[in-house]
Amino acid sequence: MTSHDPVYLEARRHVERKVGFLVHLAVFAVVNTGLILFNLLVVPQRVWAFWPLFGWGIGLLFHGLAVFLYAPGARWKQRMIERELSKRRP
């Protein structure tokens, strides 16, 4: 397979999306662990760290769904690129 093969390009794109999700997941885990620890050490009587965890978790959920379930809208960018290319080809 060459780097110009459509199958290779699609596989590479999907791997990049998976890696992007895993980076997002790692950052989510590190930041929210820090927020929870900060919350419990500084203001243990008022648990506020749940709210950023909840909000960001929703975004992470949708990111995961788009990457791993091949949501219908997940390919919209590729379709737009193909339309632009077809306009520019002689």
MODELLER restraints for C-alpha pairs under 7 A, 6 or more apart:
rsr = mdl.restraints
at = mdl.atoms
rsr.add(forms.Gaussian(group=physical.xy_distance, feature=features.Distance(at['CA:1:A'], at['CA:8:A']), mean=6.64, stdev=0.5))
rsr.add(forms.Gaussian(group=physical.xy_distance, feature=features.Distance(at['CA:3:A'], at['CA:9:A']), mean=6.72, stdev=0.5))
rsr.add(forms.Gaussian(group=physical.xy_distance, feature=features.Distance(at['CA:17:A'], at['CA:67:A']), mean=6.26, stdev=0.5))
rsr.add(forms.Gaussian(group=physical.xy_distance, feature=features.Distance(at['CA:18:A'], at['CA:67:A']), mean=6.36, stdev=0.5))
rsr.add(forms.Gaussian(group=physical.xy_distance, feature=features.Distance(at['CA:21:A'], at['CA:63:A']), mean=6.77, stdev=0.5))
rsr.add(forms.Gaussian(group=physical.xy_distance, feature=features.Distance(at['CA:21:A'], at['CA:64:A']), mean=6.52, stdev=0.5))
rsr.add(forms.Gaussian(group=physical.xy_distance, feature=features.Distance(at['CA:32:A'], at['CA:53:A']), mean=6.15, stdev=0.5))
rsr.add(forms.Gaussian(group=physical.xy_distance, feature=features.Distance(at['CA:35:A'], at['CA:49:A']), mean=5.90, stdev=0.5))
rsr.add(forms.Gaussian(group=physical.xy_distance, feature=features.Distance(at['CA:36:A'], at['CA:49:A']), mean=5.41, stdev=0.5))
rsr.add(forms.Gaussian(group=physical.xy_distance, feature=features.Distance(at['CA:39:A'], at['CA:47:A']), mean=6.58, stdev=0.5))
rsr.add(forms.Gaussian(group=physical.xy_distance, feature=features.Distance(at['CA:39:A'], at['CA:48:A']), mean=6.94, stdev=0.5))
rsr.add(forms.Gaussian(group=physical.xy_distance, feature=features.Distance(at['CA:39:A'], at['CA:49:A']), mean=6.19, stdev=0.5))
rsr.add(forms.Gaussian(group=physical.xy_distance, feature=features.Distance(at['CA:65:A'], at['CA:71:A']), mean=6.88, stdev=0.5))
rsr.add(forms.Gaussian(group=physical.xy_distance, feature=features.Distance(at['CA:66:A'], at['CA:74:A']), mean=5.88, stdev=0.5))
